[in-house]
Amino acid sequence: MKITEIGITQSTSNISNLLDSTLKSRITDVYSERFKSSINENVLFVLKYNSIPNSVLESFVDCERAYVWFFENFKDELTDFYFTMSQHSGNEETKPLYIYCFLYDDLIVHFDVFSSKVRFLFRITDFGLVQKVRENICEFKKELVEGTPAINLITADLNGLETKLMTLKKPKLNIEDNYNDNFLEIHEMILSRLSQDNDKGLVLLHGKPGTGKTSYIRYLATSIKKRIIFLPPTLASAITNPGLISILIENPNSIFIIEDAENIVMGREDDKSSPVSALLNISDGLLADCLNIQIICSFNTDISKIDSALLRKGRLIAKYEFKELEVSKAQQLSNKLGFSSVISEPMTLTSIYNQKEATFDQEKKSRSIGFCA
């Protein structure tokens, strides 16, 4: 639903008059560093009400549904609102990205549609009224949708690190068919430990590209009933960002997945501020005792090249090297997939599943190029 269809007439008085606050801050400070047109809700509150606000944050909210409900049910209480509209993706119509609603004595309700978060800022408004609004909006939490697998993707902008809830499709993955026989026992141990509440530790998954690491991580993420925090390869350097700790504090008893973690797990060379030092603190330091975060790292490099401290007993839940599927298992899987190929050497899962696709090998096989899952 579009803002213009909600049927609320904005007032033009009072809310725009920020001149009384200019001694405390410049009016231009109301605009956030995130985007030129985005408003910093904390500065806005100070400018409007000359007071530092109390703040309540709710994450994983379906803001598009929540703000429609809010406007329909709090129309009479609203004194004003602002919004920023944008295309969420190239093929979508323009929709609200940020909405700032004013009601009661000094309550600001900020819908952050992009990050699926709602912030409540207030100082003198009765807390019971704030709670009433908050509890109703919490009915639209995405995490309350039972049976929908999801990950919390870490993103970065000029305002720092945030998480965005992304749904996942559960893969049709049979462990016995897709991995070598020695993996089943490891898988059962990993699944058992990651399913435990208030646990910590590290899972290291390594091996050549195309051997099924990502598919297995996706399988785990959709099978375990815990919150999943995902650090993409492009943000590997964020492991040393103080903002990451804030995200983990907000998500205790969760699973932290770091994919393509080569640059994080390599040796430290006595650098206490290195990525691997940060990883050690999260997985088995004092911080780990407070957060109860379990970590999964995947990487392609040989395990002999990673920092030996990561392999210490008590810290390590499990490690496993993914290899090409052995000939008999590769043949069995190929047959199940409907291929008629005769397999005479070990094959990666990528090669087995994509036998009909063209390859882009150069004349020398040792210098093959192409796309690997």
HELIX and SHEET records of a PDB file:
HELIX    1   1 ILE A    3  GLU A    5  5                                   3    
HELIX    2   2 LEU A   19  SER A   21  5                                   3    
HELIX    3   3 ILE A   27  VAL A   30  5                                   4    
HELIX    4   4 GLU A   41  TYR A   49  1                                   9    
HELIX    5   5 CYS A   63  ASN A   73  1                                  11    
HELIX    6   6 PHE A  127  ILE A  137  1                                  11    
HELIX    7   7 CYS A  138  PHE A  140  5                                   3    
HELIX    8   8 LYS A  142  LEU A  144  5                                   3    
HELIX    9   9 ILE A  175  ASN A  178  1                                   4    
HELIX   10  10 PHE A  183  LEU A  194  1                                  12    
HELIX   11  11 LYS A  213  SER A  223  1                                  11    
HELIX   12  12 PRO A  233  THR A  240  5                                   8    
HELIX   13  13 PRO A  242  GLU A  250  1                                   9    
HELIX   14  14 GLU A  262  VAL A  265  1                                   4    
HELIX   15  15 PRO A  275  ASP A  284  1                                  10    
HELIX   16  16 LEU A  286  LEU A  291  1                                   6    
HELIX   17  17 ILE A  303  LYS A  305  5                                   3    
HELIX   18  18 SER A  308  LEU A  311  5                                   4    
HELIX   19  19 VAL A  327  LYS A  336  1                                  10    
HELIX   20  20 LEU A  349  TYR A  353  1                                   5    
HELIX   21  21 LYS A  365  ARG A  367  5                                   3    
SHEET    1   A 5 ASN A  54  SER A  59  0                                        
SHEET    2   A 5 LYS A 117  PHE A 122 -1                                        
SHEET    3   A 5 LEU A 107  ASP A 112 -1                                        
SHEET    4   A 5 THR A  94  LEU A 103 -1                                        
SHEET    5   A 5 LEU A  78  GLN A  87 -1                                        
SHEET    1   B 7 GLY A 160  THR A 167  0                                        
SHEET    2   B 7 ALA A 150  ASP A 157 -1                                        
SHEET    3   B 7 ILE A 228  LEU A 231  1                                        
SHEET    4   B 7 ILE A 255  ILE A 258  1                                        
SHEET    5   B 7 GLN A 294  PHE A 299  1                                        
SHEET    6   B 7 GLY A 201  GLY A 207  1                                        
SHEET    7   B 7 LEU A 316  PHE A 322  1                                        
END                                                                             
